[in-house]
Amino acid sequence: MFDFKALLESLPIMGLGMLGIFIVIGIIMGIIWILGKVFTEKKDNKNQ
């Protein structure tokens, strides 16, 4: 089993903070992209 907690504890605080920021941005961008696809598909279906 991968010991994720040990890896986090070995990382510097600043590095961990940057990693967290990148993960959050990635998740937000992914959600926006998925919502954008869903809404554009719904609009296209209504117009037809």
mmCIF file of the N, C-alpha and C atoms, coordinates in Angstrom:
data_MODEL
# 
_entry.id   MODEL 
# 
loop_
_atom_site.group_PDB 
_atom_site.id 
_atom_site.type_symbol 
_atom_site.label_atom_id 
_atom_site.label_alt_id 
_atom_site.label_comp_id 
_atom_site.label_asym_id 
_atom_site.label_entity_id 
_atom_site.label_seq_id 
_atom_site.pdbx_PDB_ins_code 
_atom_site.Cartn_x 
_atom_site.Cartn_y 
_atom_site.Cartn_z 
_atom_site.occupancy 
_atom_site.B_iso_or_equiv 
_atom_site.pdbx_formal_charge 
_atom_site.auth_seq_id 
_atom_site.auth_comp_id 
_atom_site.auth_asym_id 
_atom_site.auth_atom_id 
_atom_site.pdbx_PDB_model_num 
ATOM 1   N N  . MET A 1 1  ? 0.843   -1.200 0.000   1.00 0.00 ? 1  MET A N  1 
ATOM 2   C CA . MET A 1 1  ? 0.000   0.000  0.000   1.00 0.00 ? 1  MET A CA 1 
ATOM 3   C C  . MET A 1 1  ? 0.875   1.246  0.000   1.00 0.00 ? 1  MET A C  1 
ATOM 4   N N  . PHE A 1 2  ? 0.507   2.227  -0.783  1.00 0.00 ? 2  PHE A N  1 
ATOM 5   C CA . PHE A 1 2  ? 1.285   3.465  -0.911  1.00 0.00 ? 2  PHE A CA 1 
ATOM 6   C C  . PHE A 1 2  ? 1.073   4.338  0.322   1.00 0.00 ? 2  PHE A C  1 
ATOM 7   N N  . ASP A 1 3  ? 2.188   4.739  0.955   1.00 0.00 ? 3  ASP A N  1 
ATOM 8   C CA . ASP A 1 3  ? 2.103   5.543  2.186   1.00 0.00 ? 3  ASP A CA 1 
ATOM 9   C C  . ASP A 1 3  ? 2.086   7.024  1.815   1.00 0.00 ? 3  ASP A C  1 
ATOM 10  N N  . PHE A 1 4  ? 0.880   7.552  1.581   1.00 0.00 ? 4  PHE A N  1 
ATOM 11  C CA . PHE A 1 4  ? 0.720   8.937  1.129   1.00 0.00 ? 4  PHE A CA 1 
ATOM 12  C C  . PHE A 1 4  ? 1.064   9.929  2.233   1.00 0.00 ? 4  PHE A C  1 
ATOM 13  N N  . LYS A 1 5  ? 0.705   9.592  3.485   1.00 0.00 ? 5  LYS A N  1 
ATOM 14  C CA . LYS A 1 5  ? 0.959   10.498 4.611   1.00 0.00 ? 5  LYS A CA 1 
ATOM 15  C C  . LYS A 1 5  ? 2.455   10.724 4.805   1.00 0.00 ? 5  LYS A C  1 
ATOM 16  N N  . ALA A 1 6  ? 3.252   9.674  4.684   1.00 0.00 ? 6  ALA A N  1 
ATOM 17  C CA . ALA A 1 6  ? 4.709   9.800  4.832   1.00 0.00 ? 6  ALA A CA 1 
ATOM 18  C C  . ALA A 1 6  ? 5.276   10.700 3.737   1.00 0.00 ? 6  ALA A C  1 
ATOM 19  N N  . LEU A 1 7  ? 4.748   10.585 2.534   1.00 0.00 ? 7  LEU A N  1 
ATOM 20  C CA . LEU A 1 7  ? 5.192   11.429 1.423   1.00 0.00 ? 7  LEU A CA 1 
ATOM 21  C C  . LEU A 1 7  ? 4.876   12.894 1.705   1.00 0.00 ? 7  LEU A C  1 
ATOM 22  N N  . LEU A 1 8  ? 3.655   13.168 2.184   1.00 0.00 ? 8  LEU A N  1 
ATOM 23  C CA . LEU A 1 8  ? 3.259   14.542 2.494   1.00 0.00 ? 8  LEU A CA 1 
ATOM 24  C C  . LEU A 1 8  ? 4.136   15.128 3.591   1.00 0.00 ? 8  LEU A C  1 
ATOM 25  N N  . GLU A 1 9  ? 4.434   14.333 4.617   1.00 0.00 ? 9  GLU A N  1 
ATOM 26  C CA . GLU A 1 9  ? 5.256   14.817 5.729   1.00 0.00 ? 9  GLU A CA 1 
ATOM 27  C C  . GLU A 1 9  ? 6.684   15.096 5.275   1.00 0.00 ? 9  GLU A C  1 
ATOM 28  N N  . SER A 1 10 ? 7.180   14.387 4.265   1.00 0.00 ? 10 SER A N  1 
ATOM 29  C CA . SER A 1 10 ? 8.543   14.593 3.774   1.00 0.00 ? 10 SER A CA 1 
ATOM 30  C C  . SER A 1 10 ? 8.645   15.830 2.877   1.00 0.00 ? 10 SER A C  1 
ATOM 31  N N  . LEU A 1 11 ? 7.516   16.277 2.311   1.00 0.00 ? 11 LEU A N  1 
ATOM 32  C CA . LEU A 1 11 ? 7.534   17.471 1.457   1.00 0.00 ? 11 LEU A CA 1 
ATOM 33  C C  . LEU A 1 11 ? 7.639   18.739 2.303   1.00 0.00 ? 11 LEU A C  1 
ATOM 34  N N  . PRO A 1 12 ? 8.340   19.759 1.773   1.00 0.00 ? 12 PRO A N  1 
ATOM 35  C CA . PRO A 1 12 ? 8.354   21.057 2.468   1.00 0.00 ? 12 PRO A CA 1 
ATOM 36  C C  . PRO A 1 12 ? 6.955   21.680 2.458   1.00 0.00 ? 12 PRO A C  1 
ATOM 37  N N  . ILE A 1 13 ? 6.681   22.547 3.442   1.00 0.00 ? 13 ILE A N  1 
ATOM 38  C CA . ILE A 1 13 ? 5.355   23.168 3.559   1.00 0.00 ? 13 ILE A CA 1 
ATOM 39  C C  . ILE A 1 13 ? 5.021   23.964 2.295   1.00 0.00 ? 13 ILE A C  1 
ATOM 40  N N  . MET A 1 14 ? 5.975   24.747 1.785   1.00 0.00 ? 14 MET A N  1 
ATOM 41  C CA . MET A 1 14 ? 5.721   25.571 0.601   1.00 0.00 ? 14 MET A CA 1 
ATOM 42  C C  . MET A 1 14 ? 5.409   24.690 -0.610  1.00 0.00 ? 14 MET A C  1 
ATOM 43  N N  . GLY A 1 15 ? 6.174   23.608 -0.764  1.00 0.00 ? 15 GLY A N  1 
ATOM 44  C CA . GLY A 1 15 ? 5.933   22.684 -1.874  1.00 0.00 ? 15 GLY A CA 1 
ATOM 45  C C  . GLY A 1 15 ? 4.559   22.044 -1.760  1.00 0.00 ? 15 GLY A C  1 
ATOM 46  N N  . LEU A 1 16 ? 4.179   21.661 -0.544  1.00 0.00 ? 16 LEU A N  1 
ATOM 47  C CA . LEU A 1 16 ? 2.870   21.057 -0.303  1.00 0.00 ? 16 LEU A CA 1 
ATOM 48  C C  . LEU A 1 16 ? 1.767   22.062 -0.628  1.00 0.00 ? 16 LEU A C  1 
ATOM 49  N N  . GLY A 1 17 ? 1.961   23.324 -0.236  1.00 0.00 ? 17 GLY A N  1 
ATOM 50  C CA . GLY A 1 17 ? 0.981   24.375 -0.522  1.00 0.00 ? 17 GLY A CA 1 
ATOM 51  C C  . GLY A 1 17 ? 0.795   24.563 -2.020  1.00 0.00 ? 17 GLY A C  1 
ATOM 52  N N  . MET A 1 18 ? 1.917   24.616 -2.752  1.00 0.00 ? 18 MET A N  1 
ATOM 53  C CA . MET A 1 18 ? 1.840   24.779 -4.204  1.00 0.00 ? 18 MET A CA 1 
ATOM 54  C C  . MET A 1 18 ? 1.139   23.582 -4.839  1.00 0.00 ? 18 MET A C  1 
ATOM 55  N N  . LEU A 1 19 ? 1.462   22.377 -4.355  1.00 0.00 ? 19 LEU A N  1 
ATOM 56  C CA . LEU A 1 19 ? 0.837   21.161 -4.877  1.00 0.00 ? 19 LEU A CA 1 
ATOM 57  C C  . LEU A 1 19 ? -0.677  21.216 -4.653  1.00 0.00 ? 19 LEU A C  1 
ATOM 58  N N  . GLY A 1 20 ? -1.081  21.634 -3.460  1.00 0.00 ? 20 GLY A N  1 
ATOM 59  C CA . GLY A 1 20 ? -2.501  21.750 -3.141  1.00 0.00 ? 20 GLY A CA 1 
ATOM 60  C C  . GLY A 1 20 ? -3.199  22.755 -4.040  1.00 0.00 ? 20 GLY A C  1 
ATOM 61  N N  . ILE A 1 21 ? -2.533  23.906 -4.277  1.00 0.00 ? 21 ILE A N  1 
ATOM 62  C CA . ILE A 1 21 ? -3.108  24.942 -5.145  1.00 0.00 ? 21 ILE A CA 1 
ATOM 63  C C  . ILE A 1 21 ? -3.302  24.391 -6.555  1.00 0.00 ? 21 ILE A C  1 
ATOM 64  N N  . PHE A 1 22 ? -2.276  23.684 -7.068  1.00 0.00 ? 22 PHE A N  1 
ATOM 65  C CA . PHE A 1 22 ? -2.385  23.128 -8.419  1.00 0.00 ? 22 PHE A CA 1 
ATOM 66  C C  . PHE A 1 22 ? -3.511  22.104 -8.508  1.00 0.00 ? 22 PHE A C  1 
ATOM 67  N N  . ILE A 1 23 ? -3.663  21.273 -7.473  1.00 0.00 ? 23 ILE A N  1 
ATOM 68  C CA . ILE A 1 23 ? -4.725  20.262 -7.458  1.00 0.00 ? 23 ILE A CA 1 
ATOM 69  C C  . ILE A 1 23 ? -6.098  20.942 -7.459  1.00 0.00 ? 23 ILE A C  1 
ATOM 70  N N  . VAL A 1 24 ? -6.257  21.972 -6.613  1.00 0.00 ? 24 VAL A N  1 
ATOM 71  C CA . VAL A 1 24 ? -7.538  22.693 -6.538  1.00 0.00 ? 24 VAL A CA 1 
ATOM 72  C C  . VAL A 1 24 ? -7.861  23.343 -7.879  1.00 0.00 ? 24 VAL A C  1 
ATOM 73  N N  . ILE A 1 25 ? -6.866  24.018 -8.487  1.00 0.00 ? 25 ILE A N  1 
ATOM 74  C CA . ILE A 1 25 ? -7.083  24.667 -9.787  1.00 0.00 ? 25 ILE A CA 1 
ATOM 75  C C  . ILE A 1 25 ? -7.473  23.614 -10.831 1.00 0.00 ? 25 ILE A C  1 
ATOM 76  N N  . GLY A 1 26 ? -6.774  22.478 -10.814 1.00 0.00 ? 26 GLY A N  1 
ATOM 77  C CA . GLY A 1 26 ? -7.077  21.417 -11.768 1.00 0.00 ? 26 GLY A CA 1 
ATOM 78  C C  . GLY A 1 26 ? -8.502  20.901 -11.622 1.00 0.00 ? 26 GLY A C  1 
ATOM 79  N N  . ILE A 1 27 ? -8.938  20.702 -10.378 1.00 0.00 ? 27 ILE A N  1 
ATOM 80  C CA . ILE A 1 27 ? -10.304 20.223 -10.119 1.00 0.00 ? 27 ILE A CA 1 
ATOM 81  C C  . ILE A 1 27 ? -11.326 21.252 -10.597 1.00 0.00 ? 27 ILE A C  1 
ATOM 82  N N  . ILE A 1 28 ? -11.091 22.541 -10.261 1.00 0.00 ? 28 ILE A N  1 
ATOM 83  C CA . ILE A 1 28 ? -12.020 23.609 -10.662 1.00 0.00 ? 28 ILE A CA 1 
ATOM 84  C C  . ILE A 1 28 ? -12.111 23.684 -12.187 1.00 0.00 ? 28 ILE A C  1 
ATOM 85  N N  . MET A 1 29 ? -10.953 23.660 -12.864 1.00 0.00 ? 29 MET A N  1 
ATOM 86  C CA . MET A 1 29 ? -10.947 23.728 -14.327 1.00 0.00 ? 29 MET A CA 1 
ATOM 87  C C  . MET A 1 29 ? -11.689 22.532 -14.920 1.00 0.00 ? 29 MET A C  1 
ATOM 88  N N  . GLY A 1 30 ? -11.493 21.347 -14.328 1.00 0.00 ? 30 GLY A N  1 
ATOM 89  C CA . GLY A 1 30 ? -12.176 20.151 -14.807 1.00 0.00 ? 30 GLY A CA 1 
ATOM 90  C C  . GLY A 1 30 ? -13.687 20.269 -14.664 1.00 0.00 ? 30 GLY A C  1 
ATOM 91  N N  . ILE A 1 31 ? -14.148 20.772 -13.509 1.00 0.00 ? 31 ILE A N  1 
ATOM 92  C CA . ILE A 1 31 ? -15.586 20.945 -13.271 1.00 0.00 ? 31 ILE A CA 1 
ATOM 93  C C  . ILE A 1 31 ? -16.164 21.947 -14.266 1.00 0.00 ? 31 ILE A C  1 
ATOM 94  N N  . ILE A 1 32 ? -15.470 23.087 -14.465 1.00 0.00 ? 32 ILE A N  1 
ATOM 95  C CA . ILE A 1 32 ? -15.939 24.114 -15.403 1.00 0.00 ? 32 ILE A CA 1 
ATOM 96  C C  . ILE A 1 32 ? -16.025 23.526 -16.811 1.00 0.00 ? 32 ILE A C  1 
ATOM 97  N N  . TRP A 1 33 ? -14.997 22.737 -17.197 1.00 0.00 ? 33 TRP A N  1 
ATOM 98  C CA . TRP A 1 33 ? -14.969 22.139 -18.538 1.00 0.00 ? 33 TRP A CA 1 
ATOM 99  C C  . TRP A 1 33 ? -16.132 21.173 -18.722 1.00 0.00 ? 33 TRP A C  1 
ATOM 100 N N  . ILE A 1 34 ? -16.389 20.335 -17.708 1.00 0.00 ? 34 ILE A N  1 
ATOM 101 C CA . ILE A 1 34 ? -17.488 19.364 -17.780 1.00 0.00 ? 34 ILE A CA 1 
ATOM 102 C C  . ILE A 1 34 ? -18.834 20.093 -17.846 1.00 0.00 ? 34 ILE A C  1 
ATOM 103 N N  . LEU A 1 35 ? -19.019 21.105 -16.978 1.00 0.00 ? 35 LEU A N  1 
ATOM 104 C CA . LEU A 1 35 ? -20.270 21.867 -16.985 1.00 0.00 ? 35 LEU A CA 1 
ATOM 105 C C  . LEU A 1 35 ? -20.454 22.560 -18.328 1.00 0.00 ? 35 LEU A C  1 
ATOM 106 N N  . GLY A 1 36 ? -19.379 23.123 -18.872 1.00 0.00 ? 36 GLY A N  1 
ATOM 107 C CA . GLY A 1 36 ? -19.439 23.786 -20.178 1.00 0.00 ? 36 GLY A CA 1 
ATOM 108 C C  . GLY A 1 36 ? -19.893 22.819 -21.261 1.00 0.00 ? 36 GLY A C  1 
ATOM 109 N N  . LYS A 1 37 ? -19.340 21.591 -21.257 1.00 0.00 ? 37 LYS A N  1 
ATOM 110 C CA . LYS A 1 37 ? -19.745 20.583 -22.244 1.00 0.00 ? 37 LYS A CA 1 
ATOM 111 C C  . LYS A 1 37 ? -21.217 20.240 -22.078 1.00 0.00 ? 37 LYS A C  1 
ATOM 112 N N  . VAL A 1 38 ? -21.661 20.038 -20.840 1.00 0.00 ? 38 VAL A N  1 
ATOM 113 C CA . VAL A 1 38 ? -23.055 19.657 -20.584 1.00 0.00 ? 38 VAL A CA 1 
ATOM 114 C C  . VAL A 1 38 ? -24.002 20.761 -21.050 1.00 0.00 ? 38 VAL A C  1 
ATOM 115 N N  . PHE A 1 39 ? -23.695 22.024 -20.677 1.00 0.00 ? 39 PHE A N  1 
ATOM 116 C CA . PHE A 1 39 ? -24.582 23.135 -21.033 1.00 0.00 ? 39 PHE A CA 1 
ATOM 117 C C  . PHE A 1 39 ? -24.614 23.359 -22.537 1.00 0.00 ? 39 PHE A C  1 
ATOM 118 N N  . THR A 1 40 ? -23.464 23.262 -23.218 1.00 0.00 ? 40 THR A N  1 
ATOM 119 C CA . THR A 1 40 ? -23.451 23.468 -24.670 1.00 0.00 ? 40 THR A CA 1 
ATOM 120 C C  . THR A 1 40 ? -24.225 22.356 -25.370 1.00 0.00 ? 40 THR A C  1 
ATOM 121 N N  . GLU A 1 41 ? -24.129 21.125 -24.869 1.00 0.00 ? 41 GLU A N  1 
ATOM 122 C CA . GLU A 1 41 ? -24.877 20.020 -25.473 1.00 0.00 ? 41 GLU A CA 1 
ATOM 123 C C  . GLU A 1 41 ? -26.379 20.218 -25.282 1.00 0.00 ? 41 GLU A C  1 
ATOM 124 N N  . LYS A 1 42 ? -26.789 20.681 -24.095 1.00 0.00 ? 42 LYS A N  1 
ATOM 125 C CA . LYS A 1 42 ? -28.215 20.927 -23.839 1.00 0.00 ? 42 LYS A CA 1 
ATOM 126 C C  . LYS A 1 42 ? -28.733 22.037 -24.752 1.00 0.00 ? 42 LYS A C  1 
ATOM 127 N N  . LYS A 1 43 ? -27.962 23.118 -24.926 1.00 0.00 ? 43 LYS A N  1 
ATOM 128 C CA . LYS A 1 43 ? -28.375 24.223 -25.797 1.00 0.00 ? 43 LYS A CA 1 
ATOM 129 C C  . LYS A 1 43 ? -28.519 23.741 -27.235 1.00 0.00 ? 43 LYS A C  1 
ATOM 130 N N  . ASP A 1 44 ? -27.559 22.928 -27.700 1.00 0.00 ? 44 ASP A N  1 
ATOM 131 C CA . ASP A 1 44 ? -27.611 22.423 -29.068 1.00 0.00 ? 44 ASP A CA 1 
ATOM 132 C C  . ASP A 1 44 ? -28.855 21.558 -29.277 1.00 0.00 ? 44 ASP A C  1 
ATOM 133 N N  . ASN A 1 45 ? -29.201 20.742 -28.285 1.00 0.00 ? 45 ASN A N  1 
ATOM 134 C CA . ASN A 1 45 ? -30.371 19.871 -28.401 1.00 0.00 ? 45 ASN A CA 1 
ATOM 135 C C  . ASN A 1 45 ? -31.663 20.689 -28.450 1.00 0.00 ? 45 ASN A C  1 
ATOM 136 N N  . LYS A 1 46 ? -31.737 21.785 -27.672 1.00 0.00 ? 46 LYS A N  1 
ATOM 137 C CA . LYS A 1 46 ? -32.940 22.620 -27.662 1.00 0.00 ? 46 LYS A CA 1 
ATOM 138 C C  . LYS A 1 46 ? -33.112 23.340 -29.000 1.00 0.00 ? 46 LYS A C  1 
ATOM 139 N N  . ASN A 1 47 ? -32.024 23.791 -29.595 1.00 0.00 ? 47 ASN A N  1 
ATOM 140 C CA . ASN A 1 47 ? -32.097 24.544 -30.847 1.00 0.00 ? 47 ASN A CA 1 
ATOM 141 C C  . ASN A 1 47 ? -32.555 23.671 -32.015 1.00 0.00 ? 47 ASN A C  1 
ATOM 142 N N  . GLN A 1 48 ? -32.258 22.388 -31.988 1.00 0.00 ? 48 GLN A N  1 
ATOM 143 C CA . GLN A 1 48 ? -32.598 21.519 -33.119 1.00 0.00 ? 48 GLN A CA 1 
ATOM 144 C C  . GLN A 1 48 ? -34.093 21.239 -33.193 1.00 0.00 ? 48 GLN A C  1 
# 
